[in-house]
């Protein structure tokens, strides 16, 4: 691992961006890695943009500068697209392609942007891209964040070993949800090899 690794998590309110950030921070601590995080709540309510930055390793500070993300976990394609300024040619990306329609789209005032052209752009301009299709995973939407983390954990250079993520799930998840969170994480790890 280089001196530090920077992870960006992007999604909408209600998708578990804050929970996922807490889980990644706990996993880094379980792995005895220095870690810091910052969260930006564009509209801190269900359906509003939520982005968090996590820095792992030396000189941790949480904030991710433009072009500074080593990894992007996009829990929703439009929110991943909004994160484009933070990506660079070395960035590794996981995008869950299940859309959460913004209010303007639901009201018929706007159309949802084409995510295909964005994904094609990423495939040409970033190091590695994994897209989780809308119908690829038979999993409760509430667990899609953990599934995406499982997929991200298989990317080259991901800074936290899987066993530490699983240990963090044991620590962070509520007792009654631990097993399904672990299952979602393991399904995410298996996603790229199926």
C-alpha positions as CSV (number, residue, x, y, z in Angstrom):
1,X,0.0,0.0,0.0
2,X,1.2,3.5,-0.8
3,X,1.5,6.1,2.0
4,X,-2.2,6.6,2.0
5,X,-5.3,5.5,0.1
6,X,-8.4,7.7,-0.4
7,X,-11.9,6.3,-0.7
8,X,-14.9,8.2,-1.8
9,X,-18.4,6.9,-1.1
10,X,-21.3,8.5,-2.9
11,X,-25.0,7.9,-2.7
12,X,-28.3,9.4,-1.6
13,X,-29.9,9.7,1.8
14,X,-31.3,6.4,2.9
15,X,-28.7,4.2,1.1
16,X,-26.5,3.9,4.1
17,X,-23.5,6.1,3.1
18,X,-22.9,7.1,6.7
19,X,-23.2,3.5,8.0
20,X,-20.8,2.3,5.3
21,X,-18.3,5.1,6.2
22,X,-18.5,4.1,9.8
23,X,-18.0,0.4,8.8
24,X,-14.9,1.2,6.7
25,X,-13.4,3.4,9.5
26,X,-14.0,0.5,12.0
27,X,-12.4,-2.0,9.6
28,X,-9.3,0.2,9.2
29,X,-9.0,0.4,13.0
30,X,-9.4,-3.4,13.2
31,X,-6.5,-3.6,10.8
32,X,-4.5,-1.2,12.9
33,X,-4.4,1.4,10.1
34,X,-4.6,5.2,10.6
35,X,-7.9,6.5,9.3
36,X,-9.9,9.7,9.1
37,X,-13.2,10.5,7.5
38,X,-15.3,13.5,6.4
39,X,-18.9,13.5,5.3
40,X,-20.6,16.0,3.1
41,X,-24.4,15.9,3.3
42,X,-25.7,17.9,0.3
43,X,-29.3,17.4,1.4
44,X,-29.2,15.4,4.6
45,X,-32.6,13.8,4.1
46,X,-33.9,10.8,2.3
47,X,-33.1,11.2,-1.4
48,X,-30.5,14.0,-1.0
49,X,-26.9,13.6,-2.1
50,X,-24.5,12.2,0.5
51,X,-20.8,11.9,0.0
52,X,-18.0,10.8,2.4
53,X,-14.3,10.8,2.1
54,X,-12.1,8.3,3.9
55,X,-8.3,8.5,4.1
56,X,-6.4,5.4,5.2
57,X,-2.7,5.3,6.0
58,X,-0.1,8.0,6.6
59,X,-1.2,11.6,6.9
60,X,-4.9,10.9,7.3
61,X,-7.3,13.8,7.1
62,X,-10.5,12.5,5.5
63,X,-10.9,15.2,3.0
64,X,-10.4,14.2,-0.7
65,X,-9.2,16.8,-3.1
66,X,-10.2,17.1,-6.7
67,X,-8.5,14.2,-8.6
68,X,-7.5,12.6,-5.4
69,X,-9.7,9.5,-5.0
70,X,-8.0,6.1,-5.2
71,X,-11.4,4.3,-4.9
72,X,-15.0,5.3,-5.6
73,X,-17.9,3.3,-4.2
74,X,-20.9,4.7,-6.0
75,X,-24.1,3.5,-4.5
76,X,-26.2,5.1,-7.2
77,X,-25.1,6.0,-10.8
78,X,-26.0,9.7,-10.8
79,X,-24.3,10.3,-7.5
80,X,-21.2,8.4,-8.8
81,X,-21.3,10.7,-11.9
82,X,-21.4,13.8,-9.6
83,X,-18.1,12.5,-8.1
84,X,-16.3,12.7,-11.4
85,X,-14.1,15.7,-10.4
86,X,-12.5,13.6,-7.6
87,X,-11.4,10.8,-10.0
88,X,-8.1,10.3,-11.8
89,X,-6.6,7.7,-14.2
90,X,-5.5,5.5,-11.2
91,X,-9.0,5.4,-9.6
92,X,-10.7,2.1,-9.1
93,X,-14.5,2.3,-9.2
94,X,-17.5,0.2,-8.1
95,X,-20.9,1.5,-9.2
96,X,-24.2,0.0,-8.1
97,X,-26.3,0.7,-11.3
98,X,-29.7,0.6,-9.5
99,X,-31.1,4.1,-9.8
100,X,-32.8,6.2,-7.2
101,X,-34.7,8.8,-9.1
102,X,-34.3,12.4,-7.9
103,X,-37.3,14.4,-7.1
104,X,-37.2,16.4,-10.3
105,X,-37.2,13.2,-12.4
106,X,-40.1,11.8,-10.4
107,X,-42.0,15.0,-10.9
108,X,-41.5,14.9,-14.6
109,X,-39.4,18.1,-14.6
110,X,-36.1,16.5,-15.7
111,X,-34.9,13.3,-17.2
112,X,-32.4,10.9,-15.6
113,X,-28.9,11.3,-17.2
114,X,-27.6,8.4,-19.4
115,X,-25.3,6.3,-17.1
116,X,-24.1,4.2,-20.0
117,X,-22.0,7.0,-21.5
118,X,-20.6,7.8,-18.1
119,X,-19.6,4.1,-17.5
120,X,-18.0,4.0,-20.9
121,X,-16.1,7.2,-20.0
122,X,-14.9,5.6,-16.7
123,X,-13.8,2.4,-18.5
124,X,-11.5,4.5,-20.8
125,X,-10.3,7.0,-18.1
126,X,-9.9,5.1,-14.8
127,X,-7.9,2.1,-13.8
128,X,-10.7,-0.4,-13.0
129,X,-14.5,-0.3,-13.2
130,X,-17.0,-2.9,-11.8
131,X,-20.7,-2.2,-12.5
132,X,-23.3,-4.0,-10.4
133,X,-26.3,-4.4,-12.7
134,X,-29.8,-3.5,-11.6
135,X,-30.9,-7.1,-11.9
136,X,-27.6,-8.9,-11.1
137,X,-28.1,-9.3,-7.4
138,X,-31.2,-10.7,-5.6
139,X,-30.6,-8.8,-2.4
140,X,-32.6,-6.4,-0.3
141,X,-31.8,-2.8,-1.4
142,X,-31.0,-1.9,2.2
143,X,-27.9,-4.2,1.9
144,X,-26.7,-2.9,-1.4
145,X,-24.1,-0.7,0.3
146,X,-22.5,-3.7,2.1
147,X,-22.6,-5.7,-1.2
148,X,-20.9,-2.8,-3.0
149,X,-18.2,-2.7,-0.3
150,X,-17.7,-6.5,-0.7
151,X,-17.1,-5.9,-4.4
152,X,-14.8,-3.0,-3.8
153,X,-12.8,-5.1,-1.4
154,X,-11.7,-7.3,-4.3
155,X,-10.3,-4.4,-6.3
156,X,-6.5,-4.3,-6.8
157,X,-4.9,-2.4,-3.9
158,X,-8.0,-2.1,-1.7
159,X,-6.4,-1.0,1.6
160,X,-8.4,-3.1,4.1
161,X,-8.2,-6.9,4.2
162,X,-11.6,-8.7,4.0
163,X,-11.2,-10.3,7.4
164,X,-11.1,-6.9,9.1
165,X,-14.2,-5.7,7.2
166,X,-16.0,-8.8,8.5
167,X,-14.7,-8.1,12.0
168,X,-16.0,-4.5,11.7
169,X,-19.4,-5.8,10.7
170,X,-19.5,-7.8,13.9
171,X,-18.7,-4.7,15.8
172,X,-20.9,-2.1,14.0
173,X,-24.0,-3.9,12.8
174,X,-26.9,-4.3,15.1
175,X,-27.1,-7.9,16.5
176,X,-30.2,-8.9,14.5
177,X,-28.6,-7.7,11.2
178,X,-25.1,-9.1,11.5
179,X,-25.7,-12.3,9.6
180,X,-27.4,-10.6,6.6
181,X,-24.7,-7.9,6.5
182,X,-22.0,-10.6,6.5
183,X,-23.8,-12.5,3.7
184,X,-24.2,-9.3,1.6
185,X,-20.5,-8.5,2.0
186,X,-19.5,-12.1,1.0
187,X,-21.9,-12.0,-2.0
188,X,-20.2,-8.7,-3.0
189,X,-16.8,-10.4,-2.8
190,X,-18.0,-13.2,-5.0
191,X,-19.7,-10.8,-7.5
192,X,-16.7,-10.2,-9.7
193,X,-15.8,-13.9,-10.0
194,X,-19.2,-15.3,-10.9
